[in-house]
Amino acid sequence: MNDSALFFNTIQSGSLEQLKAQLDKTSGLIKVKDTRGFTPLIFAAYFDKEAIVKILIAQKAPVDDVDAMGNTALIGVSFKGNLPIAKYLIEHGAQINAQNNLGYTPLIFASMYDQTEMVALLLKHGADKTVTDKSGKIAVDYAKDKGYQKLIGLLE
């Protein structure tokens, strides 16, 4: 197994000691991508590894790097509703209105998956309700399509 594959395995396992040792040995691991185009930060955020997210950001992991689909770490946690990681990413400069290859923003993703608290957090930090995706929809359109009444109220 090469260094980058081992690094992603370490992230998934959540071993902080091993992660720090690997970064000390090979600092360039902070910017590698896996076979899906995930950066270490996106990968850690996706798997809800808050402590690892914090270490990676402290080690200067680019907060708005994208995966093969154009997703940032914030876009990735928005549909899952992981508020602590989302807050941390926002506090460290994550673009609140970043769009992936389909034009989805964190707000659109959170709206698609009925993440009411995430929508409220994103709006509090300046998420733009009027950004359209490539199909011409805005966040409230997804909430309406799925009948998410609480979200509709927040987004209209």
TISESE-383848 format. One line per 2 residues: for each residue y, z, x of N, C-alpha, C. Coordinates in steps of 0.02 Angstrom, whole numbers. Layout:
! residues N
Y:Z:X:Y:Z:X:Y:Z:X | ...
! end
This chain:
! residues 156
-59:0:43:0:0:0:62:0:45 | 110:-45:30:170:-48:72:219:9:54
270:16:96:318:72:87:352:71:18 | 371:12:-6:407:11:-70:361:28:-128
299:4:-127:252:21:-181:237:96:-180 | 230:123:-121:218:195:-115:279:235:-141
339:209:-128:400:241:-151:402:243:-227 | 386:188:-260:387:187:-333:332:232:-362
275:236:-329:223:283:-350:248:356:-345 | 285:369:-292:313:436:-282:363:453:-337
404:405:-355:452:416:-410:415:432:-474 | 364:393:-489:327:404:-551:292:471:-552
267:492:-494:232:557:-490:281:616:-495 | 344:604:-477:394:657:-481:396:703:-421
365:684:-367:363:726:-307:429:723:-269 | 470:775:-277:536:776:-245:530:780:-169
485:820:-145:477:828:-72:456:762:-40 | 408:729:-70:384:665:-43:439:612:-47
476:612:-101:531:564:-110:583:573:-54 | 603:635:-43:652:649:10:626:628:78
563:641:92:533:623:156:533:547:165 | 516:511:112:515:437:116:586:410:127
635:439:93:704:416:102:730:432:172 | 710:490:199:730:508:267:700:459:317
639:438:305:605:392:350:632:321:345 | 645:299:283:666:229:270:721:229:218
783:234:239:838:239:192:846:176:149 | 823:119:172:829:57:135:789:55:71
745:103:62:704:106:1:748:115:-61 | 807:142:-52:852:155:-108:871:91:-145
865:33:-111:887:-31:-140:830:-80:-153 | 767:-60:-142:712:-106:-153:701:-115:-228
666:-169:-246:648:-180:-316:573:-189:-320 | 544:-166:-376:472:-175:-386:458:-244:-414
397:-257:-432:377:-324:-455:410:-344:-520 | 435:-296:-559:471:-312:-621:547:-315:-611
567:-305:-549:638:-306:-534:672:-239:-543 | 633:-186:-557:663:-120:-565:687:-94:-497
746:-65:-497:770:-28:-439:741:43:-444 | 741:81:-390:717:150:-395:754:190:-449
820:180:-455:858:218:-505:838:199:-576 | 832:135:-589:810:113:-656:741:140:-671
696:137:-623:628:160:-631:626:236:-646 | 663:274:-607:665:347:-617:696:364:-685
749:330:-704:781:343:-768:733:325:-825 | 699:269:-819:653:246:-872:597:297:-883
572:326:-829:518:374:-834:543:447:-841 | 606:454:-859:635:520:-875:631:569:-817
640:546:-756:637:587:-696:708:607:-676 | 736:654:-713:806:674:-704:820:698:-634
778:740:-606:790:766:-538:790:710:-487 | 747:661:-497:745:604:-450:807:560:-459
829:551:-521:891:514:-533:948:545:-494 | 952:611:-496:1006:646:-461:1001:637:-385
940:640:-358:931:630:-286:951:558:-267 | 929:510:-307:944:440:-291:1019:426:-292
1053:454:-341:1126:444:-345:1160:480:-286 | 1136:538:-269:1164:574:-210:1153:534:-146
1100:494:-145:1085:452:-87:1120:383:-92 | 1165:377:-140:1206:316:-149:1169:257:-181
1121:272:-223:1089:217:-261:1142:184:-305 | 1146:119:-304:1195:84:-347:1181:97:-421
1227:129:-455:1215:152:-524:1210:94:-573 | 1241:37:-558:1240:-19:-605:1199:-79:-581
1155:-69:-532:1109:-123:-515:1068:-140:-576 | 1042:-201:-577:1005:-225:-636:934:-245:-618
890:-243:-669:822:-266:-660:819:-341:-677 | 759:-368:-681:751:-440:-694:780:-461:-762
784:-415:-809:812:-431:-875:887:-415:-880 | 916:-393:-825:987:-377:-825:1002:-307:-849
950:-265:-858:961:-197:-882:983:-151:-825 | 1032:-110:-840:1051:-56:-794:1012:6:-812
1017:58:-772:984:121:-788:1010:149:-855 | 1075:143:-868:1102:169:-930:1076:130:-991
1070:65:-984:1041:26:-1039:969:51:-1051 | 933:62:-997:863:83:-1003:854:151:-1036
898:198:-1023:889:264:-1055:918:266:-1125 | 960:219:-1142:993:220:-1208:944:211:-1265
895:169:-1257:848:159:-1312:799:217:-1318 | 789:253:-1262:743:310:-1263:777:374:-1285
843:376:-1282:880:435:-1305:882:492:-1255 | 874:478:-1191:875:532:-1141:948:549:-1126
974:597:-1163:1045:616:-1157:1064:645:-1089 | 1025:690:-1060:1045:717:-995:1051:664:-941
1005:617:-939:1010:564:-888:1068:518:-904 | 1077:501:-967:1133:458:-987:1200:491:-967
1208:555:-982:1269:590:-963:1280:587:-888 | 1228:599:-850:1233:600:-778:1254:530:-752
1223:479:-779:1240:411:-758:1313:395:-774 | 1335:414:-834:1404:402:-854:1452:440:-808
1436:503:-794:1478:543:-749:1483:513:-679 | 1434:473:-662:1433:442:-595:1450:367:-597
1487:348:-649:1517:282:-651:1479:226:-684 | 1426:240:-719:1389:186:-753:1435:151:-802
1430:85:-803:1471:45:-848:1446:54:-920 | 1488:81:-961:1469:99:-1029:1456:37:-1072
1487:-19:-1056:1479:-80:-1096:1442:-135:-1058 | 1402:-116:-1008:1362:-166:-971:1318:-203:-1021
1308:-268:-1007:1265:-309:-1050:1207:-337:-1009 | 1148:-338:-1039:1091:-369:-1005:1088:-444:-1020
1034:-476:-1001:1029:-549:-1009:1032:-572:-1082 | 1016:-528:-1128:1019:-545:-1199:1086:-523:-1230
1128:-493:-1189:1193:-469:-1214:1190:-399:-1242 | 1132:-366:-1239:1127:-298:-1265:1164:-249:-1219
1201:-205:-1250:1236:-151:-1216:1197:-86:-1227 | 1214:-33:-1192:1182:31:-1207:1190:50:-1282
1249:36:-1310:1262:52:-1380:1217:11:-1426 | 1209:-52:-1412:1166:-94:-1454:1094:-70:-1450
1070:-56:-1388:1001:-31:-1381:991:35:-1418 | 1037:81:-1411:1031:145:-1445:1031:135:-1521
1069:88:-1545:1072:73:-1617:1007:41:-1642 | 976:0:-1601:913:-32:-1619:857:18:-1629
861:74:-1592:806:122:-1592:825:189:-1624 | 876:189:-1666:896:247:-1706:909:309:-1664
944:300:-1609:961:355:-1564:1031:380:-1580 | 1037:418:-1633:1101:440:-1660:1142:480:-1609
1110:528:-1575:1147:568:-1526:1170:525:-1467 | 1130:477:-1448:1149:433:-1393:1208:390:-1414
1207:364:-1475:1263:325:-1500:1327:366:-1498 | 1323:428:-1521:1381:472:-1521:1407:484:-1450
1361:495:-1403:1380:504:-1333:1415:442:-1305 | 1386:385:-1317:1414:322:-1291:1484:309:-1322
1491:321:-1386:1556:312:-1418:1608:360:-1390 | 1587:422:-1378:1632:472:-1349:1658:450:-1281
1617:412:-1246:1637:389:-1179:1664:318:-1178 | 1683:293:-1236:1719:230:-1239:1677:167:-1251
1616:174:-1275:1577:114:-1290:1613:73:-1343 | 1613:8:-1332:1648:-39:-1376:1601:-61:-1432
1617:-43:-1494:1576:-60:-1552:1579:-135:-1569 | 1626:-172:-1540:1636:-241:-1559:1603:-291:-1511
1569:-267:-1459:1537:-313:-1412:1478:-346:-1448 | 1475:-413:-1442:1420:-451:-1473:1368:-469:-1421
1306:-472:-1444:1252:-495:-1401:1246:-571:-1407 | 1197:-599:-1375:1191:-673:-1375:1173:-702:-1443
1150:-660:-1489:1135:-685:-1556:1195:-675:-1603 | 1250:-648:-1576:1310:-639:-1615:1313:-573:-1653
1266:-528:-1640:1264:-464:-1676:1300:-410:-1636 | 1327:-361:-1673:1355:-300:-1643:1309:-242:-1661
1322:-184:-1631:1277:-127:-1640:1265:-109:-1714 | 1316:-109:-1754:1307:-90:-1824:1262:-138:-1862
1259:-201:-1841:1215:-249:-1873:1142:-228:-1866 | 1123:-202:-1807:1054:-179:-1797:1040:-118:-1839
1088:-73:-1844:1079:-13:-1885:1071:-33:-1958 | 1110:-80:-1981:1104:-104:-2050:1037:-138:-2062
1016:-181:-2015:952:-216:-2022:894:-167:-2032 | 898:-109:-2001:843:-61:-2004:857:-2:-2052
915:-3:-2083:931:49:-2132:945:118:-2103 | 971:120:-2043:987:183:-2010:1055:208:-2034
1055:245:-2089:1117:265:-2123:1164:306:-2080 | 1138:355:-2042:1181:396:-2000:1216:352:-1948
1179:305:-1920:1210:261:-1869:1262:216:-1900 | 1248:191:-1959:1297:147:-1992:1363:185:-2000
1359:248:-2021:1419:288:-2029:1457:297:-1963 | 1421:306:-1908:1454:314:-1843:1485:249:-1818
1453:194:-1835:1472:130:-1805:1522:89:-1845 | 1532:107:-1909:1579:67:-1949:1650:92:-1942
! end
